[in-house]
Amino acid sequence: MQASNLEIFKLNNLKLSAKIISEALKQGIHLGKRVGTGSEFEQYRYYEPGDDPKRIDWKYFSRSSKYMIKESQAESHLHVSFMLDLSGSMNYEEKGIKRLDYAKNLIATLAYLAHLQGDSLSFFTFHEGKLSQKVAPSPKSFQRILYHLETEKASGSWPVSRQSFPQLKSKQKELIILVSDFLQKENEWIDIVEDMKHPQKEIVLFQILGIQEVDFDMKGSFLFQDLESEKEITLDGASVKKDYKEAITNYLNSLKEALFQPNIHLIQETLDEPIVLVISKFLAKRSFI
């Protein structure tokens, strides 16, 4: 029987949780197929200046007069950058599950799978206007990512004003995985993603929300607290439901539309969705760089 998110999170051991979740996934699924000079043929592509002429398929040339190169699944490895939003809204909790814990376990499991595959790993956090690299690529990156995930805490808010981060502007070939609620006052998260864009990068954005944040099926009077500003307001759930539902639906659709771009993948999930299913769907659908 598959363990629930709550049961896994209660272990309070990210390494063990990552192993449990990964073992529940189908064997043989990887973060993505890469192509190169391995032994298993995948596809043809046109010869480009700088390619080794020895890789040209001369038999194909004799039939078509085209200079084509055989590509196959690579034995080289991918670089994966994990990024975690540490804004105060990540402390949102529903049915005993905190969004931050969900995000930590999601990253820990994906990092574990990438580590098993031999990929190089790095880890960054977004917190109160600062992007911090906590882990650089090294043979011990996975263990260091787990250490930082165990200790990270969410607080404060992200500035509305556009920030500039040189770390986001690298041109290296990599897979970027960012986990957040992507709740924004203006376009601050969209701006960050725009800064990361590059033809060499594949960007995967996991947006994790609570069921009530999406459906707002609440009756009676409630005290609502902004987890970033800590401001409080008392509202009647039924009276604001229609306006709230319209606003959140419009926002989620506009976010999806803004991020519907080449090499950017927005994955919207709720806290009740088992992490094993989220990762399984993610790995089954995508074929990354």
N, C-alpha and C positions, 0 to 999 in steps of 0.2 A: 504494500500500500504506500502511495506517494506521500511524503511528509508535507505538511502545510507550511506556508511562509512563516506563520507564527511559531510553529514547532521548531523550524530551522533557526529562526532569529533568537529564540530562547537559549540556544546552545551557547550564544555569546562567544563563538569561536569561528572567525571568518574562514580560516583555513579548512576546518572540518566542514563548515557549511558549503564551501566551494566544492569540496570533494563529493559530498552527498549529492549536490545538485548536478555536478558534472557526470556522476555515475548514473544518474537517472536519464541522461540524454542518450540518444542513439550513438553507438560507437562509430567512429570514422568520420564524424562531421567536424569540419575545420572552420576557422574564421573566414576562410576564403581560398579559392584556388588561385595560384599565381602561375604565370607561364615563364618558361626559360628554356634551359637546355637539358631537361631531364629525359628519362627514357620513354615516357608514355606520351604518344602524340596527342596533341589537343587541337591545333588549328594552323592555318597558314596566315602569313602576313607579308606585305611587300618589303623587299630589301630597302634599307635606309642607309644613307652615308654614315659610316662609323660602325656598321655591323660587320662581323667577321665574314668575309666571302666564303669561308669554308662551310658556313651554315646554309648557303643557298642550295636549294633542291634542284640539282641539274637535270634530273629526270623530268621534273615538272617543267623546267625551262625548255627542254627538248620538245615537249608537247605543246607548250603555249607561248614560248618566247618571252615569258614573264619571269623576272627575278623574284622568287618567293622564298621565304624562310619558314621552316617548320618550327612551330613553338610547341612546347610540352610543359607539363606541370613542373614547376621549378623546385629545385632543391634548396634554393636560396630562401632566406626568411624575411618576414615582414617586420616593419617597426610599427608598434601600436602605442598610441598616446591615449591614456585614460585621463579624463577631466571630470571633476566633481564640483557641483555648485554647493557652496556652504552658506548661502543666504539663510536668514532666520526662518523663512517659509518652508525650508526643508525639515523643520521640526514638526510639521503638521503630522497629526496622529489620528488614525481611524481604526476602530476595532482592535486596539492593542498593537497596531503596526505603525511605526513611525517611518515617514518617507525617507529620512536619512538612513535608517537601517536597511530599508529596501534597496536604496541606491548603493550602499556599501557592499551588500551581499551580491548585487548584480555585477558590480565592478570586480569584486574578488573572484567570482566564478569565471567571468570572461578573461580576467588576467591569468587565472589558473589554466584555462584551456589554451591560451596563447603561449604560456610558459611551457606547457607540455609539447606544444608544436615547435618550440625552439625560437619563437619570435622575440625580438628585443622589445623591452617595455619601458615606458616612462609614465609619470603620474603628476598631474597638476591640480591645483584647487583654485576656485574663484571665491574670494571673500572680501567684502567691503571695498570693492574697487581695485583689488590687487589680484593679479594672476601669479601664483607661486609654483615653481617647479619643485616638488618634494622629492621626486625620485628620477634620477637620470639612468639611461641604459647601462646595465652592467650584469654580470652573471648572477648577482643577488637581487636584481630588481623586483622579482615577485615577492620575496620575503620582505623587502623594504616597503613595497606597496601595502602589504598586509599590515605592517607595523603602523604606517600612517593612517590607514583606514580605521584601525582600532581606536586611534586617539583623536581623530578629527571631530570638531564640534561645529555646529552651525549657529550663526548669530548675525544680527545686523541686516543691512540692506545693500543692494547693489546700486551704485549711482546711476541716475538717468542720463547724465551727460556722457557723451561718447568717449570711451577710453582707448588708448593706443598701446598695444602690447607687441613689441618686436618678436617675442617668442612665437606669436601666432602666424608670423609672416614667413616662416621657413618654407623652402621650396623642395624639401626632401619628400621622397615617396613614403607615404605613411597612411595608416588607418587611424582616424581620431574617433574616440568614443566619449561623448559628453553626456552626463546624466544630470538632469535638473527637473524642476517643475515648469521652467520656462514661463513663469508668471512675470509679467513686466508692466511697468507703468506707461512706457512709450515703446521704443524699439530697441532697448538696450541689448537683449539677447540676439536679436536679428543682426544688429551691428557687429556683435562678436563673431557670429558665424560668417558674416560677410568678410571680416578681416582674415579668417582662417582659410577661405577658399583658395584653391590652386589646382590646376589640372592634375598634379601629381598626388593629390590628397583625396581620400574617400572619408566623408564625415558622416557619422552615425549619431543621431540625437535621440536619446531616450527621454521622453517626457512622462514623468510619473505623477499622477494625480489621484486624489481620493475619490471614491464613488460620490460622496456628498458634494465634493467640489464640482463634479460634473452634473449630477442629477438634482442636487439640492432638494431632496425629498424630506423636508423637515416641517413639523407642525408644532405650534406653541411659540412662546417667547424665549429667545436665546441671547446670551451675552457673547458677542463675537469679538475676538481679539486679533489684531494684525500682528503676526508673528515677527515682522520686521521692525515696525514702529512701536509696537506694544500698545497702540491706541485701542480703546474698547468702545463698543456700541451695542445697545440692546435693540433687537429687531424682532418682529413677529414673522416667523418663517413663511407662513402661508401668504402674507401680504407682499413679500418681496420675491417670491419664487418665480413668478412670470418674468419680471424684469431681469432677475439674475440669470435665469436659464437662457434668455435671449442674448444677454451680454456675453456669457461664457461660450455659448455656441458660436457666436460671431467671432469671438477672439480665437477660438481653436481653429475655426475655418480659415481665418485670415493668416494665422501662423502657418498652417499647412500650405496655404497658397504662396506665402512669401518664401517658404523654404523648399518649394517644389522646383528644384534646380538640379542640373547634372551633378552627380557625385555627392549629393546631400540626401540623406534618408532620415525622415522624421518618424519615430516609432512612438505612438501614443498609447499608454497602458494605464491601468488603475491598480491601486494597492491590493486589490483582492485577487489579481491574476497571479497564479503561481509562477515564481521566477523560472522554474524549469521549462514551463510552456513558453514564456516570453523569449528565452534564449533559444529554445528549439525552433520557434517560428522565425526568429531572426537569422539563425544559421541556415535554415532550410531555404529561405527566400533569397538570401544575398550571395552574390559572387563578387568578392572584393578584389582590389588591385592585385 
